[in-house]
Amino acid sequence: MQSREWLAIARLPGVGAARLAELAAACPDWPAGWLALLPREAATALRLWLDHPARSPLAADLAADEAWLGAGPARHLLHPDHSHWPRLLGQIADPPPVLWAMGDLSALDPPRLAMVGSRRPTREGLTNAAGFARELAGRGWCVVSGMALGIDAAAQQSALEAGGTSVGVLGCGVDVVYPPRHHRLHRRLQESGGLLLSEHPPGTQARAGYFPRRNRIVTGLSLGVLVVEAAEKSGSLVSARLALEQNREVFALPGSIHNPMARGCLQLIRDGAVLVRQMDDILAEFSQWAVATAIDPPPASGPDPAGEDSLLRWLSDTPTPVDALVSLTGRGVADCQRGLLELELEGAATQAAGGWVRLPTRPGA
């Protein structure tokens, strides 16, 4: 489907993100398949828009949406049929039907790690956030966060200052600066190769209920989440829980038992999060592909030097997401998916929770 159809789907009444994701996974034909599967209220609204668009309550909103998208080259609507749609979102239970984007879509190309933490961090927390973000940027990773005060902003600002990329996921429209003091960061994300994303249409003002929903996108976009500082009851721990539910890696920086902002991280470590002291502690969890990327990048195309398919060489018994394979091989998403399907048909690989894994070689094969 094209952007216009996805805009209409996202505007339908009476159907939420989880239900739309379930329907989209069935790959229904447009529009008959969608009309057959949608709940009655949504199907009626879609039918009216298809048959009599001028009479549809959706018409005014869709016209405003298309006008906003057409007002500048850095404005985009991402949807599951878009070439830059983050495929990692397909692994979560309730991905947004569309994502409004402002900035450089190439920010979605590198492997991504979420960084979250307290809005009232200590000086040590800010220093740690900045240091890890700079090193992530230097190693070719993209820092994903929610542009909140404190740790989020420090991590994103430092990644950009180091010449890296960052994606900010907002609990408002991408054209709304929130919190207001982040107007410089908001502008810099657009001008320095970064990207702003939101599931809410442009002009949507921030609301308290939008931020917990935003967190699922922050973690869903990422291979893992690093919690820098967090109190015992905080939104950062909610993000960590969401990451676990999404089969993402959870990392936490330790701190003093006397520091209230360290207690949430200590709790996460006690519950099984990876204790992080340095960047290599994070990369070790992705060693099946991250370390190899820094040392010996594979060719973008052509036969593998070892005689194996260039996709197969990056697979192991640890699930590797499609997004990671795209970054490693230099191949497009569609090309990677075709290659993975061929490997699956050959019995060389299979899909598992969190990505693709390599199957043991059969005797005599």
N, C-alpha and C positions, 0 to 999 in steps of 0.2 A: 504494500500500500504506500501511497505517497503521503507527504506531510499533511496535506489538507484532510485526508481521511483520518489520520491519527489525531489531528486536532479535534475533529468531531467526536471521535471515540473518547478522548480525554474529557470532553465537556458534557458527556451524557449524564443525566441524573440517575440517582439510585443505584449506582454500581461503583464499588471501590477498587483500589489498586490491586488487591489480592484476587478479586474476581476477574478483573480485566486481564491480569497475568495468566490466570488459569485458561481463559478463553483464547488468548493469543497463543498459548502453548499448543492449542489444538490446530493452529494454522487454518482457520476457517476461510473459505472463499469470501471475497468482497463483492457485493455487500450481503449476498443471500445467506452465507454461512453465519455471519455475525448476527443478522436479523433472527435467525433460527435459534441461536444460543443465548442471546442477551435476555435478561429479565424483561418482563412486559413493559414497564415504564420506559426503560432505556431503548428497547426495540421500537416502541411507538414514537419516541422522540427522533430516533435515527430515520425511521421511515418518513416522517414528516419533512425532515431536512432534505432527504434524497428526492422526494417527490415535489415538494413545494418549498424550496429553500427560503424564499422571501417571507413566507409565513411562519417559519420556524423560530422558536425562542433562541435557538443557537446562533442565528444569523449574525446578530450584532456583535456578540463576543468573538465569533470566528473572523469577522471582518476586521475587528480591532487587532486580533492576534496576527493576521496576515499583514496588516499595515505595519505593525511593529517589526516583524521579521524583515520586511522589505526596506526598512529605513536605514540599514547599514550593513556592510559586508561581514562584520564581526558578530552578527546576531544569527542564531541558529535554533532550529528545533530538532532535537535528537529523538529518535524513536527506534523500535526494534528492527526496522528495515533500513535504517541509516547506516552508512559505512563506518561512522565513528561511534555507533552505539556501543557502550562498554559491555562486553559479553559477560563479564563477571556478575553483572546485575541479574542475568538470567538464572543464577544459582540461588537467589534469595526468594523468600516466600511471597513477598509483596513489592516487587519492583514498581517504580512509577511507570505509568503508560507512556509518558513522554518526559523529556527533560529540556527546559529552556536553557540556552547557553549563550554566554557573551564572552568573547575573547578568542583565543587560539585553540582550535580543536586538536592540534598536534600535542597539546599538553596531556592528552589521554593516551599517547603512544607508549611512554616508558612504563615500566613496572611501577606500581603505586603502593605507598604505605601511608596509612592514616596516622596522624599524631594528634592526641587529645590530652586535655589536662585541666587543671583548675583555672577558674577566672580570677582567682586571687592568689597567684603563685608566689613563692618565695623568690629571692634573688637567685638562689642556686637553681631553682626550677626553670627560671627564664634562661639562665646560662646553659643549662642542659638541653632545653628545647632548641635553642639557637645552634648549639654545637652539633646535635644529632641531625638537625635539618640541613645544615651546611654539608655535613658528610654524606648524607643521602643524596643531595644535589650533586656533589662531586663524583658520586659513583653512578650517576645516571638514573636515579629514582625520582619519581614525582611525589611531593608531599601533599596529602589530601587532608583537609580539616574543615571546620565549620565557621571560621572567621569570628569566633567568639573572642571576648576579651581574654587576656592572659596568655596561656600556653599556646592556644590555637594560632593567634595572631603572630606571636613571636616565632613560631615554627615556619609559618608561611612567609613572613617577611624575610627571614634569614635564608630560606631556600631561594627566593628571588634574588636577594643580594649576592648569593653565591653563584648566580648565573644559571640556576636550575629552574624547574617548573613547579607550579603548585596549582591545585584545583580547590576552589572554595565552594562549598555546598551551603546554600542559604536557606533560612526558614522564612523567606519572603521572596518577592520577585527579584530577578537578577539586576534590575535597574534601580533597586531600592538599597540605599546604604544603611546597613544596620549591623552593629551599633553605629550611631552617627559619627563617632570619633574615628571610625575606620575608613573615612572617605579617601585617604591617600592610598591605603592598602587596596581598597576597591578599585581605584583607578589604575594602580600599578599592576594588578592582576590582569587587567585588560591590555596594558601597554607593554608588558615585559614577557610575553609568551605564556602567561597564565590563563586560567579559565574560571568563569563563574557559572555555577549550575544551580538550578532550582526546579522542583516539580510544580511550582506555583507560577501562574502567568505573570508577565510583567505588570508592575504597578501594585501587586499584592503586598500589603503591609504586614510586618512581622506580628505574629501572635504567639502566645506562650505554648499553645498546643501544637504549633508547627515544628518546634525544635526537637522534641523526641522523635518525630517522624523523619526529620532531616537526618538524624544520626544513623538510621538504617542505610541511608544512601552513602554517607561518609564511609562506613565500614564495608558496605556492599561493593563499592568501587575498588576496594583495596585488597591486597593479598593478606594484609594483617594490620593490626593496630598497636601502636606504641603509646602506653599511658605514662606520661611524664610525672605528673603529680595529681593526686586526687584525695579528697577527704573520704571518710568512711561511707557517707551517703552523698553521691554526686552523680551528675550526668555522665561523667567519664566512665563510671562503673556500669552505667546503662549501656554505653557504647561497647564496653568490653563484653557484656552479656550478649548483646546483639551479634558481635563478631563471633562469639562461640557458637551461637545458633546458626550462623551462616558458614560454619566450618572454616573460619579464618583463624590465623595465628594471633595470639594475644601476648604482647610483650609488656613488661613493666620495669621501671627504674626503681631500685630500692632506695630507702632513705632512713633517717633516724627514727627510732621508735618514739622519740619525743616531739617529732614534727607532725602536727595534725594533718598537713598536706601530704604526708607520706603514708598515712595509715591505709588509704584505699589501695595503693600500690602493693603494700605489704600483704594486704588481704588477698589481692589477686595472685601474688606469688605463692602464698600459702595454698591457694585453691588450684594451682597448677599452671599459672602463666609463666612464660619464660623470663627468668631474671636477666636483665640486660645491664652490662657494665660498659660495653663498647659496641661499636657498629658491627664488628665481626660476630658478636653473639646473635644479632638479627640475621645476618647473611648465612650463618651456619644452618639456620632453619630452612633456608631456601638453597642449600648448597648444591642440589641436583642441577640447578641451572644458573643461579646468581653468580657463584664463584667462577664458573666456566665462562660466563659472559665477559667478566673483567679481564680474563687471561687469554682466551682463545675464541673470539666470536666466530660462529659458523658462517659459511657462505650464504648469500641471500638466495641462491638458486643453484641448480645443477647437482650432480651426484655427490654424496658425502665421501670425504677422503677415506673413511674406514669401510666404504662399501655399503653403508646403511642409509636409509632415507633420512634426510636432514631433520625431519620431525622426530623420527624414532630415536635418534641419538640423544634427544633432550628428555625422553621419558624414562621414568624409573618406577619403583613401587610406591613412591610418594606422588599424590595427584598434582599435576601441573595444569593450571588454567590456560584456556585458549589465549587470553590476553598476554600471558607470559610467553607463550610460543610465538605469537606475532612479534613481540619485541625481540626475541632471541634470533629468529630466523630471517626477519626482514620480509617475510611473506605476508600477503594480505589476509584478512580474516576469512574471506570466502575460500581462498586457496588453502589455508590451514585446515579449515573444516572439511574440505574435500579430501585432503591428504589423510586426515584422521579417520574419515569414513573408510578410505581404502585400507588403512592399517587395521581397522576393526574387522573389515570383511576378510582380511588375510589372517585374522587371529593373532595379530601382533600387538594390538593395543585395545583398550576398552575404556569406557567412561566410568568414572567413580565420583563419589561426593567430593567436590572441590576441584575437579579437573579430570585429566586423562592419565592413565597409568600404562606402563609397558607390561605385557604378559610374558611369562617365562617361555623361552624357546622350546618348542616341542622336539623330542628326540627324532633325528633323521630329517628335520626340516631344513 
